[in-house]
């Protein structure tokens, strides 16, 4: 599956979940799709930040150990 197809598939799953959570209303598909795109972008961006947080967390632990010594 290409990246664009994978991205659309993930957004579609999020939008479907939002639609279900909202009681399956008719005529709000665009609203759910746009909200899903924002959620996907946020999650994707934070995934990258999570990797950075792990490395900075390791550095923080090292600093704490050296401060305690």
mmCIF file of the N, C-alpha and C atoms, coordinates in Angstrom:
data_MODEL
# 
_entry.id   MODEL 
# 
loop_
_atom_site.group_PDB 
_atom_site.id 
_atom_site.type_symbol 
_atom_site.label_atom_id 
_atom_site.label_alt_id 
_atom_site.label_comp_id 
_atom_site.label_asym_id 
_atom_site.label_entity_id 
_atom_site.label_seq_id 
_atom_site.pdbx_PDB_ins_code 
_atom_site.Cartn_x 
_atom_site.Cartn_y 
_atom_site.Cartn_z 
_atom_site.occupancy 
_atom_site.B_iso_or_equiv 
_atom_site.pdbx_formal_charge 
_atom_site.auth_seq_id 
_atom_site.auth_comp_id 
_atom_site.auth_asym_id 
_atom_site.auth_atom_id 
_atom_site.pdbx_PDB_model_num 
ATOM 1   N N  . UNK A 1 1  ? 0.860   -1.182 0.000  1.00 0.00 ? 1  UNK A N  1 
ATOM 2   C CA . UNK A 1 1  ? 0.000   0.000  0.000  1.00 0.00 ? 1  UNK A CA 1 
ATOM 3   C C  . UNK A 1 1  ? 0.902   1.240  0.000  1.00 0.00 ? 1  UNK A C  1 
ATOM 4   N N  . UNK A 1 2  ? 0.634   2.163  -0.877 1.00 0.00 ? 2  UNK A N  1 
ATOM 5   C CA . UNK A 1 2  ? 1.414   3.393  -0.942 1.00 0.00 ? 2  UNK A CA 1 
ATOM 6   C C  . UNK A 1 2  ? 1.114   4.276  0.269  1.00 0.00 ? 2  UNK A C  1 
ATOM 7   N N  . UNK A 1 3  ? 2.029   5.217  0.542  1.00 0.00 ? 3  UNK A N  1 
ATOM 8   C CA . UNK A 1 3  ? 1.864   6.095  1.709  1.00 0.00 ? 3  UNK A CA 1 
ATOM 9   C C  . UNK A 1 3  ? 0.558   6.873  1.656  1.00 0.00 ? 3  UNK A C  1 
ATOM 10  N N  . UNK A 1 4  ? 0.226   7.445  0.480  1.00 0.00 ? 4  UNK A N  1 
ATOM 11  C CA . UNK A 1 4  ? -1.027  8.199  0.378  1.00 0.00 ? 4  UNK A CA 1 
ATOM 12  C C  . UNK A 1 4  ? -2.236  7.321  0.652  1.00 0.00 ? 4  UNK A C  1 
ATOM 13  N N  . UNK A 1 5  ? -2.208  6.101  0.133  1.00 0.00 ? 5  UNK A N  1 
ATOM 14  C CA . UNK A 1 5  ? -3.318  5.173  0.384  1.00 0.00 ? 5  UNK A CA 1 
ATOM 15  C C  . UNK A 1 5  ? -3.394  4.807  1.861  1.00 0.00 ? 5  UNK A C  1 
ATOM 16  N N  . UNK A 1 6  ? -2.236  4.596  2.471  1.00 0.00 ? 6  UNK A N  1 
ATOM 17  C CA . UNK A 1 6  ? -2.199  4.247  3.889  1.00 0.00 ? 6  UNK A CA 1 
ATOM 18  C C  . UNK A 1 6  ? -2.725  5.414  4.725  1.00 0.00 ? 6  UNK A C  1 
ATOM 19  N N  . UNK A 1 7  ? -2.308  6.618  4.382  1.00 0.00 ? 7  UNK A N  1 
ATOM 20  C CA . UNK A 1 7  ? -2.765  7.810  5.103  1.00 0.00 ? 7  UNK A CA 1 
ATOM 21  C C  . UNK A 1 7  ? -4.275  7.958  4.980  1.00 0.00 ? 7  UNK A C  1 
ATOM 22  N N  . UNK A 1 8  ? -4.801  7.844  3.760  1.00 0.00 ? 8  UNK A N  1 
ATOM 23  C CA . UNK A 1 8  ? -6.254  7.954  3.564  1.00 0.00 ? 8  UNK A CA 1 
ATOM 24  C C  . UNK A 1 8  ? -7.003  6.882  4.339  1.00 0.00 ? 8  UNK A C  1 
ATOM 25  N N  . UNK A 1 9  ? -6.434  5.681  4.345  1.00 0.00 ? 9  UNK A N  1 
ATOM 26  C CA . UNK A 1 9  ? -7.084  4.583  5.074  1.00 0.00 ? 9  UNK A CA 1 
ATOM 27  C C  . UNK A 1 9  ? -7.140  4.897  6.572  1.00 0.00 ? 9  UNK A C  1 
ATOM 28  N N  . UNK A 1 10 ? -6.046  5.405  7.115  1.00 0.00 ? 10 UNK A N  1 
ATOM 29  C CA . UNK A 1 10 ? -6.013  5.750  8.537  1.00 0.00 ? 10 UNK A CA 1 
ATOM 30  C C  . UNK A 1 10 ? -6.986  6.884  8.847  1.00 0.00 ? 10 UNK A C  1 
ATOM 31  N N  . UNK A 1 11 ? -7.032  7.899  7.984  1.00 0.00 ? 11 UNK A N  1 
ATOM 32  C CA . UNK A 1 11 ? -7.968  9.018  8.176  1.00 0.00 ? 11 UNK A CA 1 
ATOM 33  C C  . UNK A 1 11 ? -9.404  8.515  8.086  1.00 0.00 ? 11 UNK A C  1 
ATOM 34  N N  . UNK A 1 12 ? -9.654  7.622  7.152  1.00 0.00 ? 12 UNK A N  1 
ATOM 35  C CA . UNK A 1 12 ? -11.002 7.058  6.989  1.00 0.00 ? 12 UNK A CA 1 
ATOM 36  C C  . UNK A 1 12 ? -11.429 6.320  8.261  1.00 0.00 ? 12 UNK A C  1 
ATOM 37  N N  . UNK A 1 13 ? -10.514 5.552  8.867  1.00 0.00 ? 13 UNK A N  1 
ATOM 38  C CA . UNK A 1 13 ? -10.842 4.841  10.106 1.00 0.00 ? 13 UNK A CA 1 
ATOM 39  C C  . UNK A 1 13 ? -11.150 5.816  11.232 1.00 0.00 ? 13 UNK A C  1 
ATOM 40  N N  . UNK A 1 14 ? -10.377 6.884  11.330 1.00 0.00 ? 14 UNK A N  1 
ATOM 41  C CA . UNK A 1 14 ? -10.625 7.890  12.368 1.00 0.00 ? 14 UNK A CA 1 
ATOM 42  C C  . UNK A 1 14 ? -11.973 8.566  12.137 1.00 0.00 ? 14 UNK A C  1 
ATOM 43  N N  . UNK A 1 15 ? -12.243 8.947  10.878 1.00 0.00 ? 15 UNK A N  1 
ATOM 44  C CA . UNK A 1 15 ? -13.511 9.614  10.543 1.00 0.00 ? 15 UNK A CA 1 
ATOM 45  C C  . UNK A 1 15 ? -14.695 8.698  10.859 1.00 0.00 ? 15 UNK A C  1 
ATOM 46  N N  . UNK A 1 16 ? -14.557 7.416  10.557 1.00 0.00 ? 16 UNK A N  1 
ATOM 47  C CA . UNK A 1 16 ? -15.627 6.462  10.850 1.00 0.00 ? 16 UNK A CA 1 
ATOM 48  C C  . UNK A 1 16 ? -15.877 6.394  12.354 1.00 0.00 ? 16 UNK A C  1 
ATOM 49  N N  . UNK A 1 17 ? -14.813 6.354  13.120 1.00 0.00 ? 17 UNK A N  1 
ATOM 50  C CA . UNK A 1 17 ? -14.952 6.337  14.581 1.00 0.00 ? 17 UNK A CA 1 
ATOM 51  C C  . UNK A 1 17 ? -15.658 7.579  15.100 1.00 0.00 ? 17 UNK A C  1 
ATOM 52  N N  . UNK A 1 18 ? -15.311 8.732  14.532 1.00 0.00 ? 18 UNK A N  1 
ATOM 53  C CA . UNK A 1 18 ? -15.970 9.981  14.931 1.00 0.00 ? 18 UNK A CA 1 
ATOM 54  C C  . UNK A 1 18 ? -17.455 9.942  14.580 1.00 0.00 ? 18 UNK A C  1 
ATOM 55  N N  . UNK A 1 19 ? -17.762 9.415  13.393 1.00 0.00 ? 19 UNK A N  1 
ATOM 56  C CA . UNK A 1 19 ? -19.147 9.309  12.936 1.00 0.00 ? 19 UNK A CA 1 
ATOM 57  C C  . UNK A 1 19 ? -19.949 8.405  13.871 1.00 0.00 ? 19 UNK A C  1 
ATOM 58  N N  . UNK A 1 20 ? -19.359 7.271  14.235 1.00 0.00 ? 20 UNK A N  1 
ATOM 59  C CA . UNK A 1 20 ? -20.027 6.345  15.164 1.00 0.00 ? 20 UNK A CA 1 
ATOM 60  C C  . UNK A 1 20 ? -20.248 7.033  16.511 1.00 0.00 ? 20 UNK A C  1 
ATOM 61  N N  . UNK A 1 21 ? -19.202 7.687  17.012 1.00 0.00 ? 21 UNK A N  1 
ATOM 62  C CA . UNK A 1 21 ? -19.288 8.349  18.322 1.00 0.00 ? 21 UNK A CA 1 
ATOM 63  C C  . UNK A 1 21 ? -20.361 9.436  18.331 1.00 0.00 ? 21 UNK A C  1 
ATOM 64  N N  . UNK A 1 22 ? -20.547 10.107 17.196 1.00 0.00 ? 22 UNK A N  1 
ATOM 65  C CA . UNK A 1 22 ? -21.545 11.176 17.092 1.00 0.00 ? 22 UNK A CA 1 
ATOM 66  C C  . UNK A 1 22 ? -22.955 10.651 16.824 1.00 0.00 ? 22 UNK A C  1 
ATOM 67  N N  . UNK A 1 23 ? -23.139 9.343  16.804 1.00 0.00 ? 23 UNK A N  1 
ATOM 68  C CA . UNK A 1 23 ? -24.481 8.780  16.614 1.00 0.00 ? 23 UNK A CA 1 
ATOM 69  C C  . UNK A 1 23 ? -24.861 8.561  15.165 1.00 0.00 ? 23 UNK A C  1 
ATOM 70  N N  . UNK A 1 24 ? -23.893 8.463  14.278 1.00 0.00 ? 24 UNK A N  1 
ATOM 71  C CA . UNK A 1 24 ? -24.095 8.187  12.854 1.00 0.00 ? 24 UNK A CA 1 
ATOM 72  C C  . UNK A 1 24 ? -25.009 9.199  12.152 1.00 0.00 ? 24 UNK A C  1 
ATOM 73  N N  . UNK A 1 25 ? -24.743 10.490 12.348 1.00 0.00 ? 25 UNK A N  1 
ATOM 74  C CA . UNK A 1 25 ? -25.598 11.506 11.715 1.00 0.00 ? 25 UNK A CA 1 
ATOM 75  C C  . UNK A 1 25 ? -25.377 11.563 10.201 1.00 0.00 ? 25 UNK A C  1 
ATOM 76  N N  . UNK A 1 26 ? -26.419 11.910 9.486  1.00 0.00 ? 26 UNK A N  1 
ATOM 77  C CA . UNK A 1 26 ? -26.312 12.071 8.034  1.00 0.00 ? 26 UNK A CA 1 
ATOM 78  C C  . UNK A 1 26 ? -25.877 13.494 7.699  1.00 0.00 ? 26 UNK A C  1 
ATOM 79  N N  . UNK A 1 27 ? -25.128 13.629 6.620  1.00 0.00 ? 27 UNK A N  1 
ATOM 80  C CA . UNK A 1 27 ? -24.781 14.954 6.115  1.00 0.00 ? 27 UNK A CA 1 
ATOM 81  C C  . UNK A 1 27 ? -23.620 15.647 6.810  1.00 0.00 ? 27 UNK A C  1 
ATOM 82  N N  . UNK A 1 28 ? -22.897 14.944 7.659  1.00 0.00 ? 28 UNK A N  1 
ATOM 83  C CA . UNK A 1 28 ? -21.766 15.566 8.356  1.00 0.00 ? 28 UNK A CA 1 
ATOM 84  C C  . UNK A 1 28 ? -20.449 14.879 8.002  1.00 0.00 ? 28 UNK A C  1 
ATOM 85  N N  . UNK A 1 29 ? -20.444 14.196 6.851  1.00 0.00 ? 29 UNK A N  1 
ATOM 86  C CA . UNK A 1 29 ? -19.257 13.444 6.467  1.00 0.00 ? 29 UNK A CA 1 
ATOM 87  C C  . UNK A 1 29 ? -18.031 14.337 6.278  1.00 0.00 ? 29 UNK A C  1 
ATOM 88  N N  . UNK A 1 30 ? -18.238 15.509 5.694  1.00 0.00 ? 30 UNK A N  1 
ATOM 89  C CA . UNK A 1 30 ? -17.111 16.427 5.491  1.00 0.00 ? 30 UNK A CA 1 
ATOM 90  C C  . UNK A 1 30 ? -16.537 16.902 6.831  1.00 0.00 ? 30 UNK A C  1 
ATOM 91  N N  . UNK A 1 31 ? -17.407 17.176 7.774  1.00 0.00 ? 31 UNK A N  1 
ATOM 92  C CA . UNK A 1 31 ? -16.981 17.599 9.115  1.00 0.00 ? 31 UNK A CA 1 
ATOM 93  C C  . UNK A 1 31 ? -16.139 16.512 9.787  1.00 0.00 ? 31 UNK A C  1 
ATOM 94  N N  . UNK A 1 32 ? -16.610 15.265 9.700  1.00 0.00 ? 32 UNK A N  1 
ATOM 95  C CA . UNK A 1 32 ? -15.875 14.159 10.303 1.00 0.00 ? 32 UNK A CA 1 
ATOM 96  C C  . UNK A 1 32 ? -14.540 13.931 9.583  1.00 0.00 ? 32 UNK A C  1 
ATOM 97  N N  . UNK A 1 33 ? -14.529 14.067 8.258  1.00 0.00 ? 33 UNK A N  1 
ATOM 98  C CA . UNK A 1 33 ? -13.299 13.876 7.485  1.00 0.00 ? 33 UNK A CA 1 
ATOM 99  C C  . UNK A 1 33 ? -12.259 14.937 7.867  1.00 0.00 ? 33 UNK A C  1 
ATOM 100 N N  . UNK A 1 34 ? -12.671 16.180 7.959  1.00 0.00 ? 34 UNK A N  1 
ATOM 101 C CA . UNK A 1 34 ? -11.742 17.263 8.307  1.00 0.00 ? 34 UNK A CA 1 
ATOM 102 C C  . UNK A 1 34 ? -11.211 17.089 9.737  1.00 0.00 ? 34 UNK A C  1 
ATOM 103 N N  . UNK A 1 35 ? -12.085 16.708 10.652 1.00 0.00 ? 35 UNK A N  1 
ATOM 104 C CA . UNK A 1 35 ? -11.653 16.469 12.030 1.00 0.00 ? 35 UNK A CA 1 
ATOM 105 C C  . UNK A 1 35 ? -10.678 15.296 12.080 1.00 0.00 ? 35 UNK A C  1 
ATOM 106 N N  . UNK A 1 36 ? -10.956 14.268 11.306 1.00 0.00 ? 36 UNK A N  1 
ATOM 107 C CA . UNK A 1 36 ? -10.078 13.100 11.259 1.00 0.00 ? 36 UNK A CA 1 
ATOM 108 C C  . UNK A 1 36 ? -8.707  13.463 10.700 1.00 0.00 ? 36 UNK A C  1 
ATOM 109 N N  . UNK A 1 37 ? -8.666  14.324 9.688  1.00 0.00 ? 37 UNK A N  1 
ATOM 110 C CA . UNK A 1 37 ? -7.380  14.768 9.134  1.00 0.00 ? 37 UNK A CA 1 
ATOM 111 C C  . UNK A 1 37 ? -6.563  15.501 10.183 1.00 0.00 ? 37 UNK A C  1 
ATOM 112 N N  . UNK A 1 38 ? -7.220  16.341 10.972 1.00 0.00 ? 38 UNK A N  1 
ATOM 113 C CA . UNK A 1 38 ? -6.513  17.064 12.038 1.00 0.00 ? 38 UNK A CA 1 
ATOM 114 C C  . UNK A 1 38 ? -5.995  16.104 13.104 1.00 0.00 ? 38 UNK A C  1 
ATOM 115 N N  . UNK A 1 39 ? -6.811  15.129 13.481 1.00 0.00 ? 39 UNK A N  1 
ATOM 116 C CA . UNK A 1 39 ? -6.401  14.140 14.478 1.00 0.00 ? 39 UNK A CA 1 
ATOM 117 C C  . UNK A 1 39 ? -5.219  13.336 13.949 1.00 0.00 ? 39 UNK A C  1 
ATOM 118 N N  . UNK A 1 40 ? -5.305  12.893 12.695 1.00 0.00 ? 40 UNK A N  1 
ATOM 119 C CA . UNK A 1 40 ? -4.215  12.121 12.100 1.00 0.00 ? 40 UNK A CA 1 
ATOM 120 C C  . UNK A 1 40 ? -2.925  12.938 12.065 1.00 0.00 ? 40 UNK A C  1 
ATOM 121 N N  . UNK A 1 41 ? -3.025  14.201 11.669 1.00 0.00 ? 41 UNK A N  1 
ATOM 122 C CA . UNK A 1 41 ? -1.839  15.059 11.606 1.00 0.00 ? 41 UNK A CA 1 
ATOM 123 C C  . UNK A 1 41 ? -1.237  15.239 12.997 1.00 0.00 ? 41 UNK A C  1 
ATOM 124 N N  . UNK A 1 42 ? -2.073  15.447 13.994 1.00 0.00 ? 42 UNK A N  1 
ATOM 125 C CA . UNK A 1 42 ? -1.604  15.609 15.369 1.00 0.00 ? 42 UNK A CA 1 
ATOM 126 C C  . UNK A 1 42 ? -0.891  14.345 15.841 1.00 0.00 ? 42 UNK A C  1 
ATOM 127 N N  . UNK A 1 43 ? -1.521  13.197 15.610 1.00 0.00 ? 43 UNK A N  1 
ATOM 128 C CA . UNK A 1 43 ? -0.917  11.929 16.029 1.00 0.00 ? 43 UNK A CA 1 
ATOM 129 C C  . UNK A 1 43 ? 0.395   11.680 15.297 1.00 0.00 ? 43 UNK A C  1 
ATOM 130 N N  . UNK A 1 44 ? 0.429   11.956 14.015 1.00 0.00 ? 44 UNK A N  1 
ATOM 131 C CA . UNK A 1 44 ? 1.638   11.742 13.220 1.00 0.00 ? 44 UNK A CA 1 
ATOM 132 C C  . UNK A 1 44 ? 2.758   12.642 13.705 1.00 0.00 ? 44 UNK A C  1 
ATOM 133 N N  . UNK A 1 45 ? 2.442   13.883 13.968 1.00 0.00 ? 45 UNK A N  1 
ATOM 134 C CA . UNK A 1 45 ? 3.439   14.840 14.434 1.00 0.00 ? 45 UNK A CA 1 
ATOM 135 C C  . UNK A 1 45 ? 3.948   14.445 15.811 1.00 0.00 ? 45 UNK A C  1 
ATOM 136 N N  . UNK A 1 46 ? 3.064   14.052 16.690 1.00 0.00 ? 46 UNK A N  1 
ATOM 137 C CA . UNK A 1 46 ? 3.466   13.684 18.045 1.00 0.00 ? 46 UNK A CA 1 
ATOM 138 C C  . UNK A 1 46 ? 4.259   12.391 18.078 1.00 0.00 ? 46 UNK A C  1 
ATOM 139 N N  . UNK A 1 47 ? 4.050   11.525 17.096 1.00 0.00 ? 47 UNK A N  1 
ATOM 140 C CA . UNK A 1 47 ? 4.848   10.307 17.026 1.00 0.00 ? 47 UNK A CA 1 
ATOM 141 C C  . UNK A 1 47 ? 6.318   10.676 16.841 1.00 0.00 ? 47 UNK A C  1 
ATOM 142 N N  . UNK A 1 48 ? 6.578   11.651 16.004 1.00 0.00 ? 48 UNK A N  1 
ATOM 143 C CA . UNK A 1 48 ? 7.949   12.116 15.800 1.00 0.00 ? 48 UNK A CA 1 
ATOM 144 C C  . UNK A 1 48 ? 8.469   12.750 17.079 1.00 0.00 ? 48 UNK A C  1 
ATOM 145 N N  . UNK A 1 49 ? 7.641   13.545 17.745 1.00 0.00 ? 49 UNK A N  1 
ATOM 146 C CA . UNK A 1 49 ? 8.061   14.181 18.984 1.00 0.00 ? 49 UNK A CA 1 
ATOM 147 C C  . UNK A 1 49 ? 8.308   13.149 20.082 1.00 0.00 ? 49 UNK A C  1 
ATOM 148 N N  . UNK A 1 50 ? 7.532   12.060 20.096 1.00 0.00 ? 50 UNK A N  1 
ATOM 149 C CA . UNK A 1 50 ? 7.728   11.017 21.102 1.00 0.00 ? 50 UNK A CA 1 
ATOM 150 C C  . UNK A 1 50 ? 9.133   10.438 21.008 1.00 0.00 ? 50 UNK A C  1 
ATOM 151 N N  . UNK A 1 51 ? 9.625   10.239 19.783 1.00 0.00 ? 51 UNK A N  1 
ATOM 152 C CA . UNK A 1 51 ? 10.977  9.726  19.611 1.00 0.00 ? 51 UNK A CA 1 
ATOM 153 C C  . UNK A 1 51 ? 11.995  10.697 20.201 1.00 0.00 ? 51 UNK A C  1 
ATOM 154 N N  . UNK A 1 52 ? 11.787  11.985 19.983 1.00 0.00 ? 52 UNK A N  1 
ATOM 155 C CA . UNK A 1 52 ? 12.694  12.995 20.539 1.00 0.00 ? 52 UNK A CA 1 
ATOM 156 C C  . UNK A 1 52 ? 12.592  13.027 22.049 1.00 0.00 ? 52 UNK A C  1 
ATOM 157 N N  . UNK A 1 53 ? 11.388  12.886 22.572 1.00 0.00 ? 53 UNK A N  1 
ATOM 158 C CA . UNK A 1 53 ? 11.193  12.913 24.020 1.00 0.00 ? 53 UNK A CA 1 
ATOM 159 C C  . UNK A 1 53 ? 11.930  11.767 24.691 1.00 0.00 ? 53 UNK A C  1 
ATOM 160 N N  . UNK A 1 54 ? 11.971  10.600 24.052 1.00 0.00 ? 54 UNK A N  1 
ATOM 161 C CA . UNK A 1 54 ? 12.675  9.467  24.636 1.00 0.00 ? 54 UNK A CA 1 
ATOM 162 C C  . UNK A 1 54 ? 14.155  9.767  24.762 1.00 0.00 ? 54 UNK A C  1 
ATOM 163 N N  . UNK A 1 55 ? 14.726  10.357 23.723 1.00 0.00 ? 55 UNK A N  1 
ATOM 164 C CA . UNK A 1 55 ? 16.161  10.641 23.781 1.00 0.00 ? 55 UNK A CA 1 
ATOM 165 C C  . UNK A 1 55 ? 16.457  11.729 24.804 1.00 0.00 ? 55 UNK A C  1 
ATOM 166 N N  . UNK A 1 56 ? 15.597  12.746 24.900 1.00 0.00 ? 56 UNK A N  1 
ATOM 167 C CA . UNK A 1 56 ? 15.829  13.791 25.892 1.00 0.00 ? 56 UNK A CA 1 
ATOM 168 C C  . UNK A 1 56 ? 15.566  13.256 27.295 1.00 0.00 ? 56 UNK A C  1 
ATOM 169 N N  . UNK A 1 57 ? 14.651  12.307 27.423 1.00 0.00 ? 57 UNK A N  1 
ATOM 170 C CA . UNK A 1 57 ? 14.392  11.691 28.712 1.00 0.00 ? 57 UNK A CA 1 
ATOM 171 C C  . UNK A 1 57 ? 15.602  10.902 29.190 1.00 0.00 ? 57 UNK A C  1 
ATOM 172 N N  . UNK A 1 58 ? 16.279  10.246 28.266 1.00 0.00 ? 58 UNK A N  1 
ATOM 173 C CA . UNK A 1 58 ? 17.489  9.513  28.621 1.00 0.00 ? 58 UNK A CA 1 
ATOM 174 C C  . UNK A 1 58 ? 18.553  10.476 29.105 1.00 0.00 ? 58 UNK A C  1 
ATOM 175 N N  . UNK A 1 59 ? 18.711  11.588 28.412 1.00 0.00 ? 59 UNK A N  1 
ATOM 176 C CA . UNK A 1 59 ? 19.686  12.594 28.828 1.00 0.00 ? 59 UNK A CA 1 
ATOM 177 C C  . UNK A 1 59 ? 19.320  13.147 30.203 1.00 0.00 ? 59 UNK A C  1 
ATOM 178 N N  . UNK A 1 60 ? 18.049  13.352 30.446 1.00 0.00 ? 60 UNK A N  1 
ATOM 179 C CA . UNK A 1 60 ? 17.586  13.865 31.740 1.00 0.00 ? 60 UNK A CA 1 
ATOM 180 C C  . UNK A 1 60 ? 17.930  12.875 32.851 1.00 0.00 ? 60 UNK A C  1 
ATOM 181 N N  . UNK A 1 61 ? 17.731  11.572 32.605 1.00 0.00 ? 61 UNK A N  1 
ATOM 182 C CA . UNK A 1 61 ? 18.046  10.554 33.605 1.00 0.00 ? 61 UNK A CA 1 
ATOM 183 C C  . UNK A 1 61 ? 19.538  10.552 33.905 1.00 0.00 ? 61 UNK A C  1 
ATOM 184 N N  . UNK A 1 62 ? 20.358  10.711 32.867 1.00 0.00 ? 62 UNK A N  1 
ATOM 185 C CA . UNK A 1 62 ? 21.803  10.752 33.085 1.00 0.00 ? 62 UNK A CA 1 
ATOM 186 C C  . UNK A 1 62 ? 22.176  11.938 33.958 1.00 0.00 ? 62 UNK A C  1 
ATOM 187 N N  . UNK A 1 63 ? 21.549  13.093 33.678 1.00 0.00 ? 63 UNK A N  1 
ATOM 188 C CA . UNK A 1 63 ? 21.829  14.295 34.477 1.00 0.00 ? 63 UNK A CA 1 
ATOM 189 C C  . UNK A 1 63 ? 21.429  14.087 35.931 1.00 0.00 ? 63 UNK A C  1 
ATOM 190 N N  . UNK A 1 64 ? 20.273  13.457 36.144 1.00 0.00 ? 64 UNK A N  1 
ATOM 191 C CA . UNK A 1 64 ? 19.802  13.222 37.499 1.00 0.00 ? 64 UNK A CA 1 
ATOM 192 C C  . UNK A 1 64 ? 20.752  12.296 38.252 1.00 0.00 ? 64 UNK A C  1 
ATOM 193 N N  . UNK A 1 65 ? 21.275  11.284 37.575 1.00 0.00 ? 65 UNK A N  1 
ATOM 194 C CA . UNK A 1 65 ? 22.209  10.363 38.208 1.00 0.00 ? 65 UNK A CA 1 
ATOM 195 C C  . UNK A 1 65 ? 23.495  11.098 38.578 1.00 0.00 ? 65 UNK A C  1 
ATOM 196 N N  . UNK A 1 66 ? 23.985  11.937 37.672 1.00 0.00 ? 66 UNK A N  1 
ATOM 197 C CA . UNK A 1 66 ? 25.237  12.655 37.965 1.00 0.00 ? 66 UNK A CA 1 
ATOM 198 C C  . UNK A 1 66 ? 25.039  13.681 39.062 1.00 0.00 ? 66 UNK A C  1 
ATOM 199 N N  . UNK A 1 67 ? 23.848  14.290 39.126 1.00 0.00 ? 67 UNK A N  1 
ATOM 200 C CA . UNK A 1 67 ? 23.560  15.254 40.190 1.00 0.00 ? 67 UNK A CA 1 
ATOM 201 C C  . UNK A 1 67 ? 23.474  14.556 41.555 1.00 0.00 ? 67 UNK A C  1 
ATOM 202 N N  . UNK A 1 68 ? 22.956  13.343 41.556 1.00 0.00 ? 68 UNK A N  1 
ATOM 203 C CA . UNK A 1 68 ? 22.792  12.613 42.803 1.00 0.00 ? 68 UNK A CA 1 
ATOM 204 C C  . UNK A 1 68 ? 24.136  12.112 43.342 1.00 0.00 ? 68 UNK A C  1 
ATOM 205 N N  . UNK A 1 69 ? 25.090  11.909 42.466 1.00 0.00 ? 69 UNK A N  1 
ATOM 206 C CA . UNK A 1 69 ? 26.399  11.366 42.862 1.00 0.00 ? 69 UNK A CA 1 
ATOM 207 C C  . UNK A 1 69 ? 27.273  12.361 43.547 1.00 0.00 ? 69 UNK A C  1 
# 
